[in-house]
């Protein structure tokens, strides 16, 4: 109760961020299970809140870790994450399918026309569709794309970036993803563009490319695999090549993720820190540019939240429990970006054999 009071959150109040409790066992559950217990209590209907993102941003602005002690469940989760590799080839494929194979219909209702499942760039955009196209344009210009270049998109999603880059910059390319539902649509939408989409783990990619890009994929690599990931990129990139990785990033270097996200949203996913990224590319790549526009993800997530909540009636295959899981995921993520607990980074790399000053775009 003191935590809520310090965050300015009332119980049963009239403010949109007030907590409305339906089960008095909630407090006992929070003390024993911490953040996971709070999230699961919401999923099970133990409490509600009109403006979930606002309430959670207020909670995150308070120092919860100083109040809630690490319980046995979280301690065991951290221990497992430090010992085991949850992002091996087999586990990575299984993890990806857990999230991305839940139904293309859901993503088509929630996302923009190009089905871009990553942060939009809202510098000038007024709509979600434009924010995603502006993000593609930004990435293409940062990579200095030119006609005839061959581009590898690791974790290509439903194929949007390569379609944009081929249509507007004249490149050819290969997109890979371990999720067959994504590759199915990517291949359906490519038309006659000189693009290939493969259901594949990044460790199995082959060939030589002028540019490499990953957009919202590094979160799935895992701390035990960062060096392997960049070594693979190095082996695929042309001697004077360039790459860009667009990723959600943690402020702290760690080997584990939030229990709610690990259990319900992105199993095995861990947000890299800038320090972990930089340490993993030592003697491999030059970091030319780092661009943080994390607050733009808050706006993107709220757009997704609005769109999916206006579409549940068209998606009868998803029950009330799933809807509550999904809303908690979107709103808690938006809150994290809003209070700057997590960031959105675009990092540009060049090989050591590259010459001349790199000029970026914004």
C-alpha positions as CSV (number, residue, x, y, z in Angstrom):
1,X,0.0,0.0,0.0
2,X,2.9,2.4,0.8
3,X,4.3,1.8,-2.7
4,X,1.1,2.9,-4.3
5,X,0.7,5.9,-2.0
6,X,4.3,7.0,-2.8
7,X,3.4,6.7,-6.5
8,X,0.2,8.8,-6.2
9,X,-2.0,5.8,-7.0
10,X,-5.2,5.5,-5.0
11,X,-7.3,2.4,-4.3
12,X,-10.8,2.7,-5.8
13,X,-10.3,6.4,-6.6
14,X,-11.8,8.4,-9.5
15,X,-8.5,9.1,-11.3
16,X,-7.9,7.1,-14.5
17,X,-4.7,5.6,-12.9
18,X,-6.6,4.4,-9.7
19,X,-6.4,0.8,-8.8
20,X,-9.7,-1.1,-8.5
21,X,-9.1,-4.3,-6.4
22,X,-11.5,-7.2,-6.8
23,X,-9.6,-9.7,-4.6
24,X,-8.1,-8.7,-1.3
25,X,-5.4,-11.4,-1.6
26,X,-3.7,-9.2,-4.1
27,X,-1.3,-7.6,-1.5
28,X,-0.2,-11.0,-0.2
29,X,0.4,-12.1,-3.7
30,X,2.5,-9.0,-4.5
31,X,4.7,-9.6,-1.4
32,X,5.3,-13.2,-2.3
33,X,5.6,-13.0,-6.0
34,X,6.6,-9.4,-6.7
35,X,6.1,-8.0,-10.2
36,X,5.1,-11.3,-11.7
37,X,2.4,-11.8,-9.0
38,X,1.1,-8.2,-9.8
39,X,0.9,-9.0,-13.5
40,X,-0.7,-12.4,-13.1
41,X,-3.2,-11.0,-10.7
42,X,-4.2,-8.5,-13.5
43,X,-4.4,-11.3,-16.0
44,X,-6.7,-13.3,-13.6
45,X,-9.0,-10.3,-13.0
46,X,-7.9,-9.5,-9.5
47,X,-7.6,-5.8,-10.2
48,X,-8.3,-3.3,-13.0
49,X,-7.3,0.1,-14.0
50,X,-8.7,2.5,-16.6
51,X,-5.4,3.9,-17.7
52,X,-3.1,1.0,-17.2
53,X,0.0,2.6,-18.9
54,X,-0.3,5.7,-16.7
55,X,-0.6,3.7,-13.5
56,X,2.4,1.5,-14.4
57,X,4.5,4.5,-15.4
58,X,3.8,6.0,-11.9
59,X,4.8,2.7,-10.3
60,X,8.0,2.4,-12.4
61,X,8.9,6.0,-11.4
62,X,9.0,4.8,-7.8
63,X,11.9,2.7,-6.8
64,X,10.1,-0.6,-6.5
65,X,13.3,-2.7,-6.2
66,X,14.2,-0.9,-3.0
67,X,10.9,-1.9,-1.4
68,X,10.3,-5.4,-2.8
69,X,12.8,-8.0,-1.8
70,X,13.9,-10.7,-4.3
71,X,11.8,-13.7,-3.7
72,X,12.7,-17.4,-4.3
73,X,10.9,-17.5,-7.7
74,X,12.8,-14.4,-9.0
75,X,16.1,-15.6,-7.5
76,X,15.8,-19.0,-9.2
77,X,14.9,-17.3,-12.5
78,X,18.0,-15.1,-12.3
79,X,20.2,-18.2,-11.4
80,X,18.9,-20.2,-14.4
81,X,19.4,-17.3,-16.7
82,X,23.0,-16.9,-15.6
83,X,23.8,-20.6,-16.0
84,X,21.8,-21.8,-19.0
85,X,21.6,-20.6,-22.6
86,X,18.0,-20.0,-23.5
87,X,18.8,-18.9,-27.0
88,X,20.4,-22.0,-28.6
89,X,19.3,-22.8,-32.2
90,X,16.5,-25.1,-31.0
91,X,15.3,-22.9,-28.2
92,X,15.5,-19.7,-30.4
93,X,13.1,-21.3,-33.0
94,X,10.7,-22.4,-30.3
95,X,10.8,-19.0,-28.6
96,X,10.1,-17.1,-31.8
97,X,7.2,-19.4,-32.7
98,X,5.7,-18.8,-29.2
99,X,5.3,-15.1,-30.0
100,X,5.2,-14.7,-33.8
101,X,3.1,-17.7,-34.7
102,X,0.1,-16.8,-32.5
103,X,-1.8,-15.6,-35.7
104,X,-1.1,-13.2,-38.5
105,X,-4.6,-11.8,-38.1
106,X,-3.7,-10.3,-34.7
107,X,-0.7,-8.6,-36.1
108,X,-2.5,-7.3,-39.2
109,X,-5.1,-5.7,-37.0
110,X,-2.6,-4.2,-34.6
111,X,0.2,-3.0,-36.8
112,X,0.5,-0.6,-39.8
113,X,-0.1,-1.6,-43.4
114,X,3.5,-2.9,-43.8
115,X,3.2,-5.0,-40.6
116,X,6.3,-3.4,-38.9
117,X,6.6,-4.8,-35.4
118,X,9.2,-2.3,-34.0
119,X,9.5,1.3,-32.9
120,X,8.3,3.9,-35.4
121,X,10.2,7.2,-35.9
122,X,7.9,10.1,-34.9
123,X,10.2,13.0,-35.7
124,X,7.8,14.3,-38.3
125,X,5.2,11.6,-38.7
126,X,1.6,12.1,-37.8
127,X,0.4,8.5,-38.3
128,X,1.6,5.0,-37.5
129,X,2.0,4.1,-41.1
130,X,4.2,7.2,-41.8
131,X,6.2,6.7,-38.6
132,X,7.2,3.2,-39.8
133,X,8.0,4.3,-43.3
134,X,10.1,7.2,-41.9
135,X,11.9,4.6,-39.8
136,X,12.7,2.6,-42.9
137,X,13.9,5.7,-44.7
138,X,16.1,6.6,-41.7
139,X,17.7,3.2,-41.6
140,X,18.3,3.1,-45.4
141,X,20.0,6.5,-45.3
142,X,22.1,5.6,-42.3
143,X,23.3,2.5,-44.2
144,X,24.1,4.6,-47.3
145,X,22.1,2.2,-49.5
146,X,22.8,2.3,-53.2
147,X,21.3,0.5,-56.2
148,X,22.7,-3.0,-56.6
149,X,23.8,-3.5,-53.0
150,X,23.0,-6.9,-51.4
151,X,21.4,-6.6,-48.0
152,X,20.8,-9.2,-45.3
153,X,17.9,-8.5,-42.9
154,X,18.3,-10.7,-39.8
155,X,15.0,-11.3,-38.1
156,X,13.1,-9.7,-41.1
157,X,9.6,-10.0,-39.6
158,X,7.0,-9.9,-42.3
159,X,9.6,-8.5,-44.8
160,X,8.7,-4.7,-44.8
161,X,12.2,-3.2,-44.6
162,X,13.6,-5.1,-47.6
163,X,10.5,-4.4,-49.7
164,X,11.0,-0.7,-48.9
165,X,14.7,-0.7,-49.6
166,X,14.4,-2.6,-52.8
167,X,11.5,-0.4,-54.1
168,X,13.1,2.9,-53.1
169,X,16.9,2.3,-53.2
170,X,17.3,-0.5,-55.7
171,X,18.9,-3.1,-53.5
172,X,18.6,-6.9,-53.6
173,X,18.4,-8.9,-50.4
174,X,17.8,-11.9,-48.2
175,X,15.5,-11.8,-45.1
176,X,15.6,-14.5,-42.5
177,X,13.3,-15.4,-39.6
178,X,12.8,-18.6,-37.6
179,X,9.0,-18.0,-37.6
180,X,7.2,-19.5,-40.6
181,X,4.1,-17.3,-40.2
182,X,6.3,-14.3,-40.9
183,X,8.1,-15.8,-43.9
184,X,4.8,-16.9,-45.4
185,X,3.5,-13.3,-45.6
186,X,7.0,-11.9,-46.6
187,X,7.0,-14.2,-49.6
188,X,3.4,-13.4,-50.5
189,X,4.1,-9.7,-50.5
190,X,7.4,-9.5,-52.3
191,X,5.9,-9.7,-55.7
192,X,8.7,-9.5,-58.4
193,X,11.2,-7.8,-56.2
194,X,14.7,-9.4,-56.2
195,X,14.3,-10.6,-52.6
196,X,14.6,-14.0,-50.9
197,X,12.9,-14.8,-47.6
198,X,14.0,-17.9,-45.6
199,X,12.9,-19.6,-42.4
200,X,16.4,-19.7,-40.9
201,X,18.4,-19.1,-37.7
202,X,21.0,-16.3,-38.0
203,X,23.7,-18.9,-37.2
204,X,22.9,-20.7,-40.4
205,X,23.0,-17.7,-42.8
206,X,25.4,-17.9,-45.7
207,X,26.7,-15.5,-48.3
208,X,28.4,-12.1,-48.6
209,X,26.5,-8.9,-48.1
210,X,27.2,-5.2,-48.6
211,X,24.9,-4.3,-45.7
212,X,23.4,-6.1,-42.7
213,X,20.4,-4.9,-40.8
214,X,18.4,-6.2,-37.8
215,X,15.3,-4.4,-36.6
216,X,14.0,-5.6,-33.2
217,X,16.0,-8.8,-33.3
218,X,18.9,-8.4,-30.9
219,X,16.6,-8.7,-28.0
220,X,16.3,-12.4,-28.9
221,X,20.0,-13.1,-29.3
222,X,20.8,-13.6,-25.6
223,X,23.9,-12.5,-23.6
224,X,25.6,-15.8,-24.0
225,X,25.4,-15.4,-27.8
226,X,26.3,-11.8,-28.4
227,X,29.9,-12.6,-29.5
228,X,28.7,-15.5,-31.6
229,X,26.1,-13.1,-33.2
230,X,28.7,-10.5,-34.2
231,X,31.2,-13.1,-35.3
232,X,28.5,-14.4,-37.7
233,X,27.8,-10.9,-38.9
234,X,31.5,-10.3,-39.5
235,X,31.8,-13.5,-41.6
236,X,28.8,-12.4,-43.8
237,X,29.8,-8.7,-44.3
238,X,31.8,-7.4,-47.2
239,X,35.3,-6.1,-46.3
240,X,34.1,-2.5,-46.4
241,X,30.5,-3.2,-45.4
242,X,28.3,-1.6,-42.9
243,X,25.5,-2.7,-40.6
244,X,22.8,-1.3,-38.4
245,X,21.1,-2.9,-35.4
246,X,17.9,-1.5,-34.1
247,X,17.1,-2.8,-30.6
248,X,15.4,-2.2,-27.4
249,X,18.1,-1.7,-24.8
250,X,18.4,-2.0,-21.1
251,X,20.1,0.7,-19.0
252,X,21.9,-2.1,-17.1
253,X,23.9,-5.1,-18.3
254,X,22.2,-8.3,-17.2
255,X,21.6,-11.8,-18.2
256,X,17.9,-12.2,-17.4
257,X,14.6,-10.6,-18.3
258,X,11.4,-9.7,-16.5
259,X,9.5,-12.8,-15.4
260,X,6.2,-11.7,-17.0
261,X,7.8,-11.2,-20.4
262,X,9.8,-14.4,-20.2
263,X,6.7,-16.4,-19.3
264,X,4.0,-14.8,-21.5
265,X,5.5,-12.7,-24.2
266,X,9.1,-13.3,-25.3
267,X,10.6,-16.5,-23.8
268,X,14.4,-16.3,-23.6
269,X,14.4,-12.6,-24.7
270,X,16.9,-10.4,-22.9
271,X,17.5,-6.7,-23.6
272,X,21.1,-5.9,-24.3
273,X,22.8,-2.9,-22.8
274,X,25.0,-0.5,-24.9
275,X,28.0,-1.7,-22.8
276,X,27.2,-5.3,-23.7
277,X,26.9,-4.5,-27.4
278,X,30.2,-2.4,-27.4
279,X,32.1,-5.2,-25.5
280,X,30.9,-7.8,-28.0
281,X,32.2,-6.0,-31.0
282,X,35.7,-5.2,-29.7
283,X,38.3,-6.0,-32.4
284,X,35.4,-6.8,-34.9
285,X,33.7,-3.5,-35.7
286,X,33.9,0.2,-35.3
287,X,30.8,1.8,-33.7
288,X,30.1,4.8,-35.9
289,X,26.8,6.1,-34.6
290,X,24.4,5.5,-31.7
291,X,20.9,7.0,-31.9
292,X,18.5,6.8,-29.0
293,X,14.8,7.6,-29.6
294,X,13.3,5.4,-26.9
295,X,10.4,7.9,-26.1
296,X,9.1,7.2,-29.7
297,X,8.3,3.6,-28.6
298,X,5.9,4.9,-26.0
299,X,3.9,6.5,-28.8
300,X,4.2,3.5,-31.1
301,X,3.0,1.1,-28.4
302,X,0.0,3.3,-27.5
303,X,-1.0,3.2,-31.2
304,X,-0.8,-0.6,-31.2
305,X,-2.8,-0.7,-28.0
306,X,-5.5,1.5,-29.5
307,X,-5.7,-0.4,-32.7
308,X,-5.9,-3.9,-31.2
309,X,-8.5,-2.8,-28.6
310,X,-10.6,-1.5,-31.4
311,X,-10.3,-4.9,-33.2
312,X,-10.9,-7.6,-30.6
313,X,-14.5,-8.0,-31.9
314,X,-13.0,-9.1,-35.2
315,X,-10.7,-11.6,-33.5
316,X,-13.0,-14.1,-31.6
317,X,-10.2,-16.7,-31.4
318,X,-8.6,-14.7,-28.6
319,X,-10.2,-15.0,-25.2
320,X,-10.4,-12.5,-22.3
321,X,-7.3,-13.9,-20.6
322,X,-5.2,-13.4,-23.8
323,X,-6.6,-9.8,-24.1
324,X,-5.5,-9.0,-20.6
325,X,-2.0,-10.5,-21.2
326,X,-1.7,-8.5,-24.4
327,X,-2.8,-5.2,-22.8
328,X,-0.5,-5.6,-19.9
329,X,2.4,-6.3,-22.3
330,X,1.7,-3.2,-24.4
331,X,0.9,-0.9,-21.5
332,X,3.8,-2.0,-19.3
333,X,6.2,-1.6,-22.3
334,X,4.9,1.9,-23.0
335,X,5.4,2.8,-19.3
336,X,9.0,1.5,-19.4
337,X,9.9,3.7,-22.3
338,X,8.0,6.7,-20.9
339,X,10.0,6.8,-17.7
340,X,13.2,5.9,-19.5
341,X,13.8,2.6,-17.8
342,X,14.4,1.1,-21.2
343,X,15.7,2.6,-24.5
344,X,15.5,2.2,-28.2
345,X,18.9,2.2,-29.9
346,X,20.0,2.3,-33.5
347,X,23.7,1.5,-33.6
348,X,25.7,1.7,-36.9
349,X,28.9,-0.3,-37.3
350,X,31.6,-0.5,-40.0
351,X,34.5,-2.8,-40.5
352,X,38.0,-1.9,-39.6
353,X,38.9,-1.9,-43.2
354,X,36.5,0.9,-44.0
355,X,38.0,4.3,-44.7
356,X,36.7,7.9,-44.4
357,X,34.4,9.7,-42.0
358,X,31.0,8.2,-41.6
359,X,28.1,10.7,-42.0
360,X,24.9,9.8,-40.3
361,X,21.2,10.8,-40.8
362,X,18.5,11.9,-38.4
